[in-house]
Amino acid sequence: MNDLIAQQPMLPTLGEFSPTSWTAPVDMTFEQWEAVGETLQYMQGAINWWVGDWLNVGERKWGEEYAQAIEETGWKYQDLANCKWVAGKVEFSTRVEKLSWSHHREVANLSPNEQAYWLDLAALNNWSVIDLQKARSVPTKTTITLPPTGQYRVIYADPPWRYEHSKTDSRKIENQYPTLPLEEICALPIADLAADDAILFLWATSPKLAESMQVIDSWGFIYRTCMVWVKDKIGMGYYARQQHELLLIAKRGDMPAPLPEDRQSSVVLAPRTGHSKKPQEFYEVIERMYPDQPRIELFARKERDGWTAWGNEL
């Protein structure tokens, strides 16, 4: 591999390169022609990794400036996002040279240990990507067990939305944990958890706003208003580059509004941290709005004093 890398600076001298052609020099030897082919093969297998690692370095170091810079390259957003997601999920030490980038993409949403397990099996057995998919095939329906029936008056939820419309795996960048289809989220027996008079705080991304309204209705609540989390870093997007998420507020029964002195601004400015991780400030906002009510967080990632927490990442 090192020999191939060393040959890369020589490529422009071995013929004439353009975005649409390669013309060989008249005096090219067979060995030189063969070396060019080997180098091109190496580059073809590595380019997605290089692009993905390049994007992740840029985001970590330059934030918004990086996003502006990649727009100027003219590359398709979906191609870049796919490379970035896989490279960000699969550590250098886990990557297997003899396997394609597509093999790694297939296991990128797994834990590091699971990635290594499946990649080692694929390499040992010379599996194609389809072979790997078949070996990993599991039932798609997820079994959900909620906490015992309770009378929670405050429900805070960040559902693991599934982006069925995605044409590539890159959309899993917003679902780096087991996801649920809309019908399964709607079918959760939230009515058994909620008191007759209750308030719901439901996180929604812009593409999932309409589906979030279906969830609110299915869970027996009525939409009332929303809050906005404005992030410190701008992201990507198909129509507008996203820099916010919505916290929808809905109620059931006669749950009262907060006291005037406990009503918060509808806009919260807070930095983006871990993937899909919501700011600490929103716990504090909800606690000020409803300080003495029994509270539960659904799809929680950690426990918090004064809350019941439920989720598969606890």
C-alpha positions as CSV (number, residue, x, y, z in Angstrom):
1,M,0.0,0.0,0.0
2,N,2.8,2.4,0.9
3,D,4.3,1.8,-2.6
4,L,0.9,2.7,-4.2
5,I,0.6,5.9,-2.1
6,A,4.1,6.9,-3.1
7,Q,3.2,6.5,-6.7
8,Q,0.2,8.9,-6.5
9,P,2.2,12.2,-7.0
10,M,3.6,10.6,-10.2
11,L,0.2,10.2,-11.8
12,P,0.0,13.6,-13.6
13,T,3.3,12.8,-15.3
14,L,2.0,9.4,-16.6
15,G,-0.2,10.8,-19.3
16,E,-2.6,13.6,-19.5
17,F,-5.5,13.8,-17.0
18,S,-8.7,15.8,-17.3
19,P,-12.1,15.4,-15.6
20,T,-13.3,13.3,-18.5
21,S,-10.3,11.5,-19.9
22,W,-6.8,10.0,-19.5
23,T,-4.4,10.0,-22.4
24,A,-1.3,7.7,-22.1
25,P,2.1,9.0,-23.1
26,V,3.5,7.6,-26.3
27,D,6.5,6.0,-24.6
28,M,4.7,4.5,-21.6
29,T,6.0,1.1,-20.7
30,F,3.7,-1.9,-19.7
31,E,5.0,-1.6,-16.1
32,Q,4.0,2.0,-15.9
33,W,0.6,1.4,-17.4
34,E,0.1,-1.5,-14.9
35,A,1.2,0.8,-12.0
36,V,-1.3,3.5,-13.0
37,G,-4.1,0.9,-13.0
38,E,-3.1,-0.4,-9.5
39,T,-3.0,3.2,-8.2
40,L,-6.4,4.0,-9.7
41,Q,-7.9,0.9,-8.1
42,Y,-6.5,1.9,-4.8
43,M,-7.8,5.4,-5.1
44,Q,-11.2,4.2,-6.2
45,G,-11.5,2.1,-3.0
46,A,-10.2,4.8,-0.8
47,I,-11.9,8.0,-2.1
48,N,-15.1,7.6,0.0
49,W,-13.0,7.2,3.1
50,W,-10.9,10.2,2.3
51,V,-13.9,12.4,1.6
52,G,-15.6,11.3,4.8
53,D,-12.6,11.9,7.0
54,W,-12.0,15.2,5.3
55,L,-15.5,16.3,6.0
56,N,-15.4,15.2,9.7
57,V,-12.1,17.0,10.2
58,G,-13.6,20.2,8.7
59,E,-16.7,20.1,10.8
60,R,-14.8,19.6,14.0
61,K,-12.3,22.4,13.3
62,W,-14.3,25.0,11.4
63,G,-18.0,24.5,11.9
64,E,-20.0,26.8,9.7
65,E,-17.0,27.7,7.6
66,Y,-16.6,24.1,6.7
67,A,-20.3,23.9,5.5
68,Q,-19.9,26.9,3.3
69,A,-16.7,25.5,1.8
70,I,-18.2,22.2,0.8
71,E,-21.1,24.0,-0.9
72,E,-18.5,25.7,-3.1
73,T,-17.2,22.3,-4.2
74,G,-20.4,21.6,-6.1
75,W,-20.6,18.0,-4.8
76,K,-24.0,16.5,-4.1
77,Y,-25.2,16.8,-0.6
78,Q,-26.3,13.2,-0.3
79,D,-23.0,11.8,-1.5
80,L,-21.1,13.9,1.0
81,A,-23.4,13.1,3.8
82,N,-23.1,9.4,3.1
83,C,-19.3,9.5,3.1
84,K,-19.3,11.7,6.3
85,W,-21.6,9.4,8.2
86,V,-19.8,6.2,7.5
87,A,-16.3,7.6,8.2
88,G,-17.6,9.1,11.4
89,K,-19.1,5.9,12.6
90,V,-16.3,3.4,11.7
91,E,-13.0,4.0,13.5
92,F,-9.7,3.7,11.6
93,S,-8.8,0.6,13.7
94,T,-12.1,-1.2,12.7
95,R,-11.8,-0.6,8.9
96,V,-10.8,-3.7,6.9
97,E,-8.8,-3.0,3.7
98,K,-9.9,-6.1,1.8
99,L,-13.5,-5.1,2.2
100,S,-15.3,-2.4,0.3
101,W,-16.6,0.8,1.6
102,S,-20.1,-0.5,1.1
103,H,-19.4,-3.4,3.5
104,H,-18.5,-0.9,6.1
105,R,-21.6,1.2,5.3
106,E,-23.7,-1.9,6.0
107,V,-22.5,-2.1,9.6
108,A,-21.9,1.5,10.4
109,N,-24.9,1.9,12.6
110,L,-23.7,-0.9,15.0
111,S,-21.6,-0.6,18.0
112,P,-17.8,-0.8,17.5
113,N,-17.6,-4.4,18.8
114,E,-20.5,-5.4,16.5
115,Q,-18.9,-3.7,13.5
116,A,-15.6,-5.6,14.1
117,Y,-17.4,-8.9,14.5
118,W,-19.4,-8.6,11.2
119,L,-16.5,-7.2,9.2
120,D,-14.2,-9.9,10.4
121,L,-16.7,-12.5,9.4
122,A,-17.2,-10.9,6.0
123,A,-13.5,-10.8,5.4
124,L,-12.9,-14.4,6.5
125,N,-15.8,-15.8,4.4
126,N,-15.2,-13.5,1.4
127,W,-18.8,-12.2,1.7
128,S,-20.2,-9.8,-0.8
129,V,-22.3,-6.9,0.5
130,I,-25.5,-8.9,-0.2
131,D,-24.0,-11.9,1.7
132,L,-23.4,-9.6,4.7
133,Q,-26.9,-8.2,4.5
134,K,-28.4,-11.7,4.5
135,A,-26.3,-12.8,7.4
136,R,-27.3,-9.7,9.4
137,S,-31.0,-9.9,8.5
138,V,-33.3,-9.6,11.6
139,P,-37.0,-9.0,12.1
140,T,-37.8,-5.4,11.5
141,K,-40.5,-5.0,14.1
142,T,-39.2,-3.8,17.5
143,T,-40.7,-5.0,20.7
144,I,-41.5,-2.1,23.0
145,T,-42.0,-2.5,26.8
146,L,-43.0,0.7,28.5
147,P,-42.8,1.4,32.3
148,P,-45.8,0.3,34.4
149,T,-48.9,2.3,34.1
150,G,-48.6,5.6,35.8
151,Q,-50.2,8.9,36.2
152,Y,-47.5,11.2,34.7
153,R,-48.6,14.7,34.1
154,V,-45.5,15.8,32.2
155,I,-44.2,13.6,29.3
156,Y,-41.0,14.5,27.5
157,A,-40.2,12.5,24.4
158,D,-37.5,12.4,21.7
159,P,-38.7,9.6,19.3
160,P,-36.2,7.7,17.3
161,W,-37.6,8.7,13.9
162,R,-37.0,6.5,10.9
163,Y,-36.4,8.3,7.6
164,E,-37.9,5.8,5.2
165,H,-37.5,8.2,2.2
166,S,-33.7,8.1,2.3
167,K,-32.1,6.6,-0.8
168,T,-28.8,6.0,0.9
169,D,-27.6,5.0,4.4
170,S,-26.5,8.5,5.2
171,R,-29.8,9.5,6.8
172,K,-28.9,7.1,9.5
173,I,-26.6,10.0,10.7
174,E,-29.8,11.2,12.5
175,N,-30.6,7.6,13.7
176,Q,-27.5,6.1,15.3
177,Y,-29.6,3.9,17.5
178,P,-32.5,1.5,16.8
179,T,-35.2,3.5,15.1
180,L,-39.0,3.0,14.9
181,P,-41.4,3.5,12.0
182,L,-44.1,6.1,12.4
183,E,-46.9,3.5,12.9
184,E,-45.0,1.9,15.9
185,I,-44.3,5.3,17.5
186,C,-48.0,6.1,17.1
187,A,-49.0,2.8,18.6
188,L,-47.1,3.2,21.9
189,P,-49.6,3.1,24.8
190,I,-48.8,6.6,26.0
191,A,-52.4,7.0,27.2
192,D,-51.7,4.4,29.8
193,L,-48.8,6.5,31.2
194,A,-50.5,9.9,31.1
195,A,-52.8,11.3,33.6
196,D,-56.2,12.5,32.5
197,D,-54.7,16.1,32.6
198,A,-51.2,16.1,31.2
199,I,-48.7,18.0,29.0
200,L,-46.5,16.6,26.3
201,F,-43.2,18.0,25.1
202,L,-42.3,16.2,21.8
203,W,-39.1,16.8,19.8
204,A,-39.5,17.1,16.1
205,T,-37.1,17.8,13.3
206,S,-38.3,19.9,10.4
207,P,-38.8,16.9,8.0
208,K,-40.8,15.1,10.6
209,L,-43.2,17.9,11.6
210,A,-46.2,16.5,9.9
211,E,-45.6,13.0,11.3
212,S,-45.1,14.5,14.8
213,M,-48.6,15.9,14.6
214,Q,-49.9,12.4,13.8
215,V,-48.0,11.1,16.9
216,I,-49.6,13.9,19.1
217,D,-53.0,12.9,17.9
218,S,-52.4,9.2,18.3
219,W,-51.2,9.6,21.8
220,G,-54.4,11.5,22.8
221,F,-53.0,15.0,23.0
222,I,-53.9,18.3,21.2
223,Y,-51.2,20.5,19.8
224,R,-50.9,23.9,21.5
225,T,-47.6,25.6,20.7
226,C,-43.9,25.0,20.3
227,M,-40.4,26.1,21.4
228,V,-37.3,26.3,19.2
229,W,-33.8,25.2,19.9
230,V,-31.4,27.4,17.9
231,K,-28.0,25.7,17.5
232,D,-24.6,27.4,17.5
233,K,-23.6,25.5,14.3
234,I,-25.4,25.5,11.0
235,G,-26.0,22.1,9.3
236,M,-27.0,20.8,5.9
237,G,-30.4,20.5,4.4
238,Y,-32.2,19.9,1.1
239,Y,-34.1,23.2,0.9
240,A,-32.6,25.2,3.8
241,R,-29.6,24.5,5.9
242,Q,-30.9,23.5,9.3
243,Q,-29.9,25.2,12.5
244,H,-32.9,24.5,14.7
245,E,-35.2,21.8,16.1
246,L,-38.7,22.1,17.4
247,L,-40.1,21.1,20.8
248,L,-43.8,20.7,20.2
249,I,-46.1,21.3,23.2
250,A,-49.5,19.5,23.4
251,K,-51.9,18.8,26.2
252,R,-54.8,16.5,27.2
253,G,-57.6,17.2,29.5
254,D,-57.5,20.4,31.6
255,M,-53.8,20.6,32.2
256,P,-53.2,24.2,33.1
257,A,-50.7,26.5,31.5
258,P,-47.7,27.4,33.6
259,L,-48.0,30.4,36.0
260,P,-47.1,33.7,34.3
261,E,-43.8,33.9,36.2
262,D,-42.8,30.4,35.0
263,R,-43.4,30.9,31.3
264,Q,-40.2,30.8,29.3
265,S,-39.1,32.3,26.1
266,S,-40.0,30.2,23.1
267,V,-36.5,30.4,21.7
268,V,-33.5,28.7,23.4
269,L,-30.0,29.3,22.2
270,A,-27.8,26.4,23.1
271,P,-24.8,24.6,21.5
272,R,-25.0,21.4,19.7
273,T,-23.1,18.6,21.4
274,G,-23.5,14.8,20.8
275,H,-25.5,13.4,17.9
276,S,-29.2,13.9,18.6
277,K,-28.5,14.9,22.2
278,K,-30.7,17.7,23.4
279,P,-29.6,20.6,25.6
280,Q,-29.7,20.4,29.3
281,E,-31.5,23.7,29.3
282,F,-34.8,22.1,28.2
283,Y,-35.0,19.9,31.3
284,E,-34.6,23.1,33.4
285,V,-37.2,24.9,31.4
286,I,-39.8,22.1,31.8
287,E,-39.0,21.9,35.5
288,R,-39.6,25.6,36.0
289,M,-42.9,25.4,34.0
290,Y,-44.2,22.4,36.0
291,P,-42.1,22.2,39.2
292,D,-44.2,19.8,41.2
293,Q,-45.7,17.4,38.7
294,P,-44.7,13.7,38.2
295,R,-42.5,13.7,35.0
296,I,-41.4,10.9,32.7
297,E,-38.8,11.1,29.8
298,L,-39.4,8.6,27.0
299,F,-36.4,7.4,24.9
300,A,-34.1,8.8,27.6
301,R,-30.3,8.4,27.4
302,K,-29.6,9.0,31.1
303,E,-31.5,9.3,34.4
304,R,-32.2,12.6,36.0
305,D,-33.3,13.4,39.6
306,G,-37.1,14.1,39.8
307,W,-37.8,12.2,36.6
308,T,-38.8,8.7,35.6
309,A,-36.6,7.7,32.7
310,W,-37.3,5.1,30.1
311,G,-35.2,4.2,27.1
312,N,-33.0,1.5,25.6
313,E,-29.8,3.6,26.1
314,L,-30.0,3.8,29.9
